[in-house]
């Protein structure tokens, strides 16, 4: 991408689409792990320190981050606490990433704030990245809206993730597994070290039932800082959740523990119970009509949880799987976890420059032991969904959040905003 594109833009304000085009253009600068630019952006926005009256829940981990954020936000919002929620990636529109009281940021607000930031950073070296800019956009919006509690989901890792430039009141570590190894390390211990980087002095950390190696790393970091290491208490068995799957009980328990630490005096057991049952989070074992289930399982642990959820919801029934994935994913391991519930597979390329080819997905399925599974190919998702809806039985769409977003937009009739992140 020619840098002149960024420095030669006119000073006039951008509209929403122009601001989004500019923001996506910054992806040409790649992923840059580090906090310097984020701290500089926050300082110039008057947000070097958290505004008075605002507190932050910071969530890191490999799987379950989005669900923990969703449960937490629902609990707090239902208690009439003004919430800000920052998550990634989005499924259909960029505006999903930034919400106040459950409402997506308005297009006009995105355009106004990004127009200001664009002029501010035009000559910065290095230029801020997509994620750095998105976080500062979110924090400015939350500040201007007077949010009382902000929930920040890390983008990747933790120690050098942009969200770590924001001071938190409570840290949360969800289950840790192997993902993004090219950035975070090849072992659970190395990855846990990056996730534990969000721990801060005086800030308690709420943790999931971690892998022993991860527990050792996170526990030692908490001990070195002298902060409380809090394992979430299991929920009562009779409590219902709005998100399907046995793994969601731990995510909900993490949310309960975190929100009680930050707003316990304003919460009630009855209110928490009702909020957990009311929580919704798109793309997590979401049933779309009677025949299609979508789930953004994109690593081995998520695929295992998906398999367990399917077997719990649809015992003795196998799925027709529509599958697409990015190049960086451990597709053989994902297929291996899903084999018990797969009856047939349609492979489709995702809408990303990092798409994994159908040929490589087919080879991964064979390597996982799926040689007896009937495999078909489709040039695009629309055709695969059309065929699935005309057939018998239930269809599961999984493997990539790109695929989930496109599925929801096709079935709901919304425009799908292609992201290369």
N, C-alpha and C positions, 0 to 999 in steps of 0.2 A: 504494500500500500504506500503510495507517494505521500510523504509527510506534508507536502504542500497543500494537500487536500484539507488538512486540519488548520493550517496557519493562514490560508488565503480566503477562508469563508468570510462573508460580509458580517458586519456587526449587528445586523438586524436579527430580531428574535426568530427562533425556529418554531415551526408548528410541530405537532406531535410526531408525525411521520418523519419529518426532517431530523428531529432530535433523536429518534430511534435509529435512523440510518446512520447518523454520526456516531452514536454510542456503539452500534455493532461494528462500525468501521474501525473502532479502537481495538477490536479483536486481532487486527493485524499485528499489534504489538505483543501478542501472545499472553501467556500466563506468567506473572512475575510474583513469586512468593516473597513477601517482605512488607514492612509496616511504614516505611519512611513516607511514601507518597500519600498514604491514607492519613497519617498523622498531620501532614502538611495541609491536606485538603480540609480536614476537620478543623484545624486551627484557623485557617483563613475563613471558615464558615462560622467562627465563634463557638465551635464545639470541641475545643481541646479538652474540656471537661464536660462530663454529663450535666445537662441542665438541671437546676434545682427542681425537685419534684418528680424526676424521672429515675427509674431503676431498670436494670437490664438483666435478663436471663440469657445466658450464652450457652448454646447447645452444640456439642461436637460429638463425633463418633462415626462409625462406618454405615450402620443401618439403623433406621428408625428415627433419624433426626427430625424429618418432616412431621411424622406422626406425633412425636413428643411436643413439637412446637404447636401443632394443631390442638392437641388436648389442652396444653397450657393456656393457649389463647382463649379457647372456649370457656375454660374455668374462670379466668379473670374477667372476660367480657360479660359473662352471665352474672358476675358479682358487681357489675356496673363500674368496673375499673377500665379506664380508657387505654386501650391496647394499641401497640404498634407491632407489626409482624413482618420480618424480613426473611424470606426463604428463597431457595433456588434449587434446580432451574424452574422455569415456568413450563406449563403444558400447552397453553394456547396463546396467551397474550403476555407480554412483558409486565403489564400492570399487576399480574398475580403476585409478583415478587414482593410488593410493598403494599401493606394493608393497614388501615386504621379502623379499629372497631369492626373488623371483618370486611370492610369496604375497600376495594382496590383503589389505588391512587388514580386521580383523574388525569386524563390526557393533557389538559391544560397545565396542570401542576408539573407533570414530567417535562413538558416543553419549556415552561418558564425557568425551572431550576437548571435544567441541562443547558439552556441558552446561556445562563450566567456562568456556569462551570466551564463551558466550552471556551469562552473568551478568556477566562482566568488561567486555563492550563495550556493555551495554544503554543506557548514557547517553552514548556517544561521539558526538561531532560532528566530522567526518562519520562515519557508521556504516561499519564495514568492509564491503567488498564480498565477493561470493561467492568470487572468486579469491583475494583476500587471506586470507580465513578458511581456504580449502582449503590454501593453501601452509603456513600456520602449523600447521594440523592435521597436515600431512605431516611438517614438520620436528620437531614434538614427538614424533611416532611414531618417526621415524628416530633421534632422540636417545635415546628410552627403550629402543629395541631395540639400541642400540649399533652402528649401521651404520658401516662403515669407509669406504665410498665411496657418495656420494649423487649421482644423476644427475637434474638438474632441466631440464625442458623449459619454455621460455618459453611463456606463453599467447599473447601478441601483442606484436610489436615487440621490445623489449629494454631500451632506456634507462630507460623508466618502468614496465616490467613488474615485478610484485611479486617475481619470482624474483631480480631484480637487487639486492635488499636482502641477499642471502646471498653471503658471500665465497666465491669459487670458486678452485680450484687450476688448472683448465684451462678455457678458453673454446672453444666450437666454433661456427663459422658455416657453415650449410648453404647450398645454392643460394638466391639471393635473386631474387624476381620481384615482380610486381604483385599485391597482395592487401591487403585491409583499408585501401584508400586513404583512406577517410573518416577514419581515425585516424592513419595513418602517413605520408601524403604521396602525391602523384600520380606521382612519378617513381622510377626505380630508385635514383637517388642519394639522394633524400630517405628512402626506405624503408631503404636500406643504412645511412644515418646513424643511424636508430633501432635497427637490429639491432646496429650496431657499438657502441652504448651499453653493451653488456655487457662490453666490454674494460676491463680494470683494470690498474693499475700492477703490475709483477712477474709478471703472469699470462700465460703464453703463449697464443696463439690459433691453433687449427687450422682451416684454411679449405678450402672446396670450390673447384672450378674456377669462380670467380665471373664473372658478367657484367662486362665491362670497367669500367663505371661503378661497380659495387659493389666491384670489386677496388680501384679507385682510392680510394674512400671508406674502406674497411676498412683498406687498406694504410697510408694516411696517418694514420689514427687509431692504428694499431699503432706507426708510426714516432714519432709525437708522444709516445707513452707509453714508448718505448724497450723494447718487448717483442718476443719472437720471433713472427714471422709465418710459420706453418708450413703449406705446402701438402701435403696428404695424398699419399703415394706410391701409385700404382696397385697393386692386388692382382695376384699371379701369375695368369695366365689360367686355370690349371687348378683354382684354388680354387673350390669350390662354395659357394653361398649358400642359406640357407633361405628367403630372400625372392626372389620372381621379378622379373625385369626388369633390363635393362642399367643403369638408373639406380641400382640398389641396390649396384652395385659401388663407386660413389663414396661412398655412405652407409656401407658397410662399411669402406672405407678410412679415412674420418674417424674411425670408432669405434676402429679399430686404433691409429691415431696418438694419439688422446686417451687411451685406456687404457694404452698403453705409456708415455706421459708421466707417468701417475699411479701405475702399479703395474708398471712394466717388469720389475723384478727378480723378480716373482712370476708372470710370464707366460712361456709357451713358444710357439714358432712352431707346433708341432703342436697345442697346446691352442687357440690362437687359430683355427687353421684348422677344427678340429672345432666350435668354438663358433659360428663364422659359418655353418656348414652346418646347425647345430641351431636357429638363431634362427627364431622365429615371431612374427608381429605381426598380429593380426586386422585385417581390412579393407583390407589392402594386397595386391591381386591374390590374394585368398583363394578357392580353389576349394572350394565347398560341394557335395559330391556330384559327380556326373558332368556336370551340365548348367548349374550356376549359378556364376558368378564375381562376387565383390563387390570393389569398389575405391572408396576414399573420395576419388577425384579431384574436387576442388572449385575448382580454378582452372586457368588456361590451361596452365601448365607441368606440372602434375600430369596433366592430360588428355593432353598430348603424350607423357609418359612411359608412361601407360596404353596409348595407341595402339601405341607401340613394343613394349611387353611383349606385347600381344595378338598382334601380327604375328609376334613371335618364337615365341610358344607355339602359336598356331593359324594358321599361314600359309594364305592363300587361304580363310579361313573368316570369314564376317561374323557379327556378334552381333545378337541381339535385345536392345535396350537398354531397361532400365527406369530412368527418370530422374526425379529430383526435386531441387530446389535452393532455397537461401535467396535472398531479394530482393537481397542485397548482392553476389551473385556475377556475374562476367562470363560469363553463360551463352552468349551468341553465340560468344565466343571458345572456350569449352569445346566446344561442338558442332562448331565448325570443325575443331578438332584431332581429334575423334572420327569425323568423317565417313568416313574411309577404312575404318573397321571396322564401321560401322553398316549393318545390313540393314533393320531396322524399329525403331520406338520406341513404348514405352508411357510416357505421362507421368502421374505421380502427385504429389499434394501431400505434402510432408514434414510430420511432426508437430512443427511449430514455429509460433509466432505470426509468425515472419519468413518464412513459406513464400512462394515465388514461385508465382503462379497458373498453372494449366495454359495459359491463354490467352497469357500472356507467354512461357512456355516454348516454345509452338508458334510464336510470332512470332520468337523468337530462333533457332529451328531453321531457319526460312525465311530469315532474314537471313544465316545461316551458309552457305546454299547447299543446304539439305536439302529442296528442294521436291519431289524425286522419291522421297523416303523415305516409306514408309507409316507413318502416325502414328495411334495409338489412345490413348484416355484411360481411366483407372481411378480410381474414387473412393477406393480404398484399396490399399495395397501387397499385402495378403493376396490379393485377387482377381487382381492382376497376376501375382503369383508362381504362383498356381494355374494360370492360363492358360499361363504360360511353361513350367511343368513338364509340361504335357500336350502341348506342341508339340514340334517337331523343332529340332535344333540347340542351340547354347549361348546362355545368357542372361547379360548383363552388367548388374549393378546398380551405378549410379554417380551422382555429382553432389553428394552430401551425406553426411556422416558420420551425420546423423540417419537417413537412409535405410538406411545400412549396418547401424547398430545394430538398427533394427527388423527388417531382413531376417534377421540372425543370430538374433535372439530368436524370430522366427516359425519359422525352420527348425530351431532347436535346442530349441524348447519352453520357453525361459526368459522370465521376465517382463521386459518392456521398460520401463525407467524413462525417462519423457519429460523432456528437459531443454530449457530455453528459452535456454541460453547459446549 
